[in-house]
Amino acid sequence: MATEIRVPTLGESVSEATIGKWFKKVGDAIVADEPLVELETDKVTVEVPAPAAGTLVEITAQEGETVGIDALLGAIGEGKGAAPAPKQNVAVAQASAPTAASTTKEAAAQQAQIAGEGPIEERAMPPAPSAAKLLAENNLATDQVSGSGKRGQVLKGDVLDAIARGAPSQPAEAPVAARAPSAADDGEREERVKMTRLRQTIARRLKDAQNTAAMLTTFNEVDMKPVMDLRAKYKDLFEKKHGVKLGFMGFFTKAVTHALKEIPAVNAEIDGADLIYKNYAHIGVAVGTEKGLVVPVVRDADAMSIAEIEKEIGRLGVAARDGKLSVADMQGGTFTISNGGVYGSLMSTPILNAPQSGILGMHKIQERPVVVGGQIVIRPMMYLALSYDHRIVDGKEAVTFLVRVKETLEDPERLVLDL
C-alpha cells in the first residue's frame, strides 16, 4: 500500500507554498525521515521528510507549482527500487475523482484539464486560499488580477500587486510596463533568472513598508571602548562557562530591551485604528543567507541573560545558513536589529520590518578622533541608526530611545544594575 506525501502544516498565517526542489526522482529508494522535497513559503524554506521507507513511485506536484496545506505531493510504495506507477494511471485515477453527482461531461473536462487539453476556461485553476481571502476583503474579482501561478492561478502576491496598481479601477489584464529591450550585443550577455518566492516576498514587504509607514531615521554614535574592554576581559571565562562566544549582539540586544521598556511606543504596532503595545520583547536579528535576508526572532529577549541571548542567536544563525529555520523561528518579532557592520557598512537607513515600528541599524566599528573631557582622543566609534514609524513614534521618543541604547553601551554596568 502506498504512503502519501503531503504538505505539512507550515505555521500560523501560512496557507500555501511553492515546490522548490525535489531531492529524489520516481524510482529512487527512500529512507524514512530523509528530506524529499523543499517547499518555499512567504516566510521560510522548509524540507518535507519522508513519512516512510520504500520507493518513490509518484510525484504529483512538480517544481514551481503552488500547493496548499495538506496537498498531495507524491507517494512512496513498498519495496526497494519498485517500478514507478504508470503516468496514465495517475490521470485515470484523478479523472475518476468526481462524486456520483458529477456528469460525464464534467469528468471529461477534468480529464482534459489533467492532460493539459481543452479550452483555457476549463483548465484555469481557482485562486490560492490566501489570494481568495484578499480578493474578498478588497472586493476584487478573479478576472481583475493576472495570475502568475501554474495555469494562471492567482497567488497572494498577484493580488497585492494588483491592489498596489489600483486594480479596483482598472482591469488587471491591462499591460504591465516592461523594461526596454536590451541591445542585441548586451542581451546575449544577460542571464534571466526567476526570482525565488523568498526574494519576491522580501521585495514586496520592503516596498509595502515604504508605502505604508511614515518612516524616518535618526542617528547617533556610540563609543564601543567600554564594551570592547569588558568583552576582552571576560570573553575566555564567558566561553568556558557558557559554551558560546561573547559577541556584541548580546550587549546590543539587552541595551535595546532596556530602552524598549522606557519607550514602549517603539515596541508597538498599528492595527486599524488601534495601537498595540507589546509588554514583551521578541527581537528579530537580521541574517544574510545565500537565498536572501531572513529575520529569525529571539523570543522574550527581555527576560534572558546575555549568555542566553548569545546561545539563541548562535542557534538561529546556524539554522538560517543551513536552511533549517522553522516558521516558528520567524514569527512574532516586535523589534529588529540589523548589523550591516559585519559587511563593512559605515552608515545606512534600515527599512522597517512591518508591522514593527522600529529597527536599529548597527555599523562598522571605526577608530575616529573624538573629544573626551576636553581632549582629542582616538576611540572605536560606531554609528547607530534607528528607523521608526512616525505614525506611532514621535521624534522625541525616537531620539530618547537611541540615546538610552548609547548610554547603556557606553556604561555596560547599567545592564547589571538594570538602570
N, C-alpha and C positions, 0 to 999 in steps of 0.2 A: 504494500500500500504506500502511495506517495505521501511525503510530508510537505505541506505547503510552506512557502517562504513569503511572509507578509511584512508590510511596513509597520514597524513598531510605533507605539505612542512616543512622540518626539518632544513632548513638553507643552506647557501652557501656551496658548495662542498660536501654536504651530499646527497647521491643518494640512499642509502639503509639502512635498519635497520633489527634487529633481534627481533622476538617476544619474549619478556622476560617472561611475566606472564599475564594471563587473570584473572581479578578480578571477573568476572561473568561467569556463565555457561549457556548453552542453556536452556531456560525456565524461567530464572530469570527476575523479574520485573526490569525495568531500569528507573532511574530518569534523566531528561535532564541535561547534563553537568557534571554528576558524572564520575569519572575515570573508564574506561572499560578495557583497556589493556596497558601494559607497553612495550615500544619499547626501545631497546638498540642500539645506534649508535656508531660510532667511537669516538664521542666527548662527548656525554652525554646521560643520560637515561631520556626519556620523557613519559608522560602519555597522552593517547588519550581519550578525554572526549566524552560522549555520545552525538550525534548530535540531539537526540530527545528522548522523553519519550516513554515507551511501554514495550515490552518484547523482550529479546534477542532470536531470532528464528534461527540464523545460525552463526557458526564460521567457516570461510573458511581458515584462516591461524592459524596454531597450534603453540604452544610454541616451540621455537628453529628454526622455519623457517625464512629464509631471504626474505624480501619483499622490493619492490621498492617504490618510491614516488607514491602516488595515488593508490596503490594496494588495492584490496578489502580485508578487514579483517573479515567482517561479516555483519549481517543485524539485524535491530530492527523492529519488527512488531507492529501493533496497539493492543491495549487492554492490559490487565494485566494478566500474567500467561498463555498466549495463548500457545497452543501446538507447539513445535518446528517443523519446516518443515522436512518432511521425508528425510533421508540422500540420498535415491535412487534418489529423485527428483533433488538433487543438481548435482549428476553425470550426469543425463539425460540432465539437463539444460546446463551444461558446455560442454557436449559432442555434443550438437546441435549448439554450437557456430560457427563452421566453416562457411565461406562465401559460396555463391552459387557455386563458382568455386571449392570448396573442393570436393573430390571424396568420395565415400562410404568407400573406404579403409582408407583414411585419418581420417574420422570420427570414424571408428572402432579403429584405432590406438590411437586416442585421448582418446576414452572411456577406452581403455585398460590401457593407461597411468594413468588416474584418478583412476582406480580401483587397480593400483599397479601391473598390469599384463603385459605380453608381454616381448619382448627382451629388454635388457639394453639400446640398441641404441635408442629404441623408447621412453624409459622413462627418458632419460637424459635431464636435464634442461640446457638451454643456460646460459652462464656466466652472472653474475650480471653486470649491466651497468658500474659501476666503474671498475670492473675487465676487461670487454671487452675493455675499453679505454686503460688500462695499457697494455693489450696484444698487441693491435695495435701499441702503442708507442714503444714497445720493440721487435716488430717483432716476437712475440711468437704465436704458435698455441695452440688452446684449449687443444689438446691431449698432450701437453708438461707440463701441470700443473694438479696436482691432486686436485680435488675439495673436499672441506670439508663441503659444504652445503648440503641441502637436495637433495637426488637422484644425488649426485655427482656434484652439482652446484659449479662452480668455483667462489670464492669470491675474493675481492680485496686483502685480507691478503694472500690468496693462491698464487697469482701472485707475491706479494712482497717477499714471502718466496722462490719461485722458482727462482726469479732473484738473490736473495742473495746466492743461492746454485749454480748459474751458469747454469740455465736451458737452455739457447740457445745452449750449447754444450753437453747437456746430457738430455735424456728423463726424464720427471717428474715422470714417473712410476717407476724409479729406487728406490729400497727400501730405506727408511729413517732410519737411525740408531736409534734404540730404546734403552732404558736403559736396563741393565742386569736385569733379573728377580730376585725378592726378594726371600729370603729363605722362605720356607713354613711357618715357625712359624711367621716370620715378615709379610708376605703377609696377614695373617688373621687379623693383627692389623693395616693395612693400609686402608686408605679411598681415593678412586679416585674420584675427582670432576672435571667436565668440567669447564675450565676457562670461565669467562663471557667475553662478547665481549669487555667491557671496559678494563678488565685486559689484554686481548690479545693485544689490541691496545696500552696500556701502555708499555707492554713488547716489542712490535715491534718498537715503536717510540724511546724508550730509546736506544735500540740496534742500530737502524738506526743512531741516533745521534752520538753514539760512532764510528760507521763505517764511517761516512761521515765527521764530523767536526774534525779539529785538536785541540782537547780540551786540555786546560792547566788550572791549578788553581793557583792563587796567594792568599796569606793570609796576614792578618793584625789583629790588635786587637784594640778595642775601649774602652775608659773609659766611662762607662754609667752613672757616677755620675751626670754630668750636666743635662742630660735628665731626670734622675730619680728625681732630686731635683725640676726641672721645673714641672714635672708631679705631684709630691706630693703637690706642692704649689697651682696648679690651677685645679686639677682634679675635685674637687667638684663644683667649679664655672663653669667649662667647661661642665660637665654633666648637670648641672641645665639649662644652656643657650642653649645647642645644643641637649640635649636629648640622648646623646651617651657617653659612657665612653672614657676617653682619654687613649689610649694604646700606645705601642711602634711602631706599624706598621705605624701610621700616620707620625711619625718623620722619620722612615726609608724610606718610600715611597717618601716623599718630598726631603730627602737628595739624594736619587737615581736620581730623576728627575733633580735636580740641577746639579749633576755630569754628567748626560747624555747630557745636553746642552753644557758642556765644552768638553766632549769626545764623539762626535756623532758616532764614529765607533762602540761603544758598543751597540748602538741603531740601528745598520744596519743589513742587511742580504744579502746573496748572491743569485742572480737569474741568473743562467747560467754564462755568462762572465761579468755580471754587478753587481755592488754594489748598493743597495737601501738604502738611508739614510732617516730615518723617522724624520720628523720635528714635531713630536708629541710623547707623551709617554703614551702608553697603558700598564699599569703594571699588569702582571699576579701575583696572590697571591696563592701559592700552599696551598691546603686544603686537609687534610686527611679525608676520609669518610669510611664507612663500606665496600663499593664496590671498594675502591682504591683511588689513588691520583687524584684529579682534580685541574685545574688551571683556575679559573674564572678571568676575566680581569676588572680592574678599568680603564675605558677609559678616556683619556685626564687628567690623574692624574697631569700633569704638570700645568694645569690651575685650579686645585682645591685647596681649603684650607685644612688644617689638619682636620678640623671638617667634611668637605665634604668627604674626603677620609675615615675617620673612619666610617661614616654612610654607605658608599658604601661597604666597607669591611665587615661590620656587616651584611648588607643585603645579600651579596654574600655568606657569611659563613653559615647563616641560610638556605639559598636556597640549598647550597651544602649538608648539613647534612640531609635536608628533601627530597633530590632528586628532587628539583624543579628548578634546573638551566635550563635556556633555552640555545639553541645553540648560540644565540647572546651573552650570558654572557661569552661564552668560546672562542670566536673568536677574532683575531686581535692583540693579545699581542705582544709587541715589546721587553719586558724585563721581567724577572721573579724574584720574591723574595720568598725564601723558608725558613721557620722558624723551623728548627729542634730543637731549644732550648726548645720549648714547651713540647717536649718529653724527654728532658734531654741530648740531644746531645751536646758534648763539641767541636767537630771538625768533619767536613765532607768535601767531594769534590762533590758538586752537579753536576748532569748531565744536559747539555743544553736542553732547551725546543725548539727543532728545529722548524722553521729555525732561531730562535733568536741567537744572537751572545754572549749573556751574561746572567748569572744567579747569584744572590747574595744569599749566604747561611748565615743565622743568627744562632746563637747558644746560649747555656745556659749562663746566667749571673752568674759569679762566683767570689767571693772575692779572690783576689790574692795580694801578695806584689809586688809593683812596685816602681820605683824611680821617684819622682816628686821634682824638684828643689834641687836635691842632697840628698834628704831624702827618706828613705824607708817608704812607707805608704801602707795601705790596701785600695784597690779600687775595686768596682764592675766592672769586666772586661768581655768583650765578644770577642770571636774570630770571625772574618769575613772571608768568603771565596768567591772569585769571580772566577767562571769557565767561560772561554771565548773561542771563536773560533779563534785560532791563524792565520787562513787564512785571517781574517779581521782585528783583533785587535793585534797590536804589544805589546810586553811586557811593554814598557814604558807607553803606553796608558792605559793598564790594571792596572798597579800599580798606576798611577796618578788618575785614576777613584776611586780606592779603598781608596786612601789617602784622596780624596775630601769628600767621604762619611764619613770617620773617622773624618775629621776636622769639618764637619758640625754638626755631632752628639756630639762632644766634646765642641762645641761652638754654641748651637742651635739658638742664636741670629742671626746667619747668615741667617736662614730661614726667619726671619722678614725683614732683610735688603737686602735680595736677593743677598748675597755675595758668 
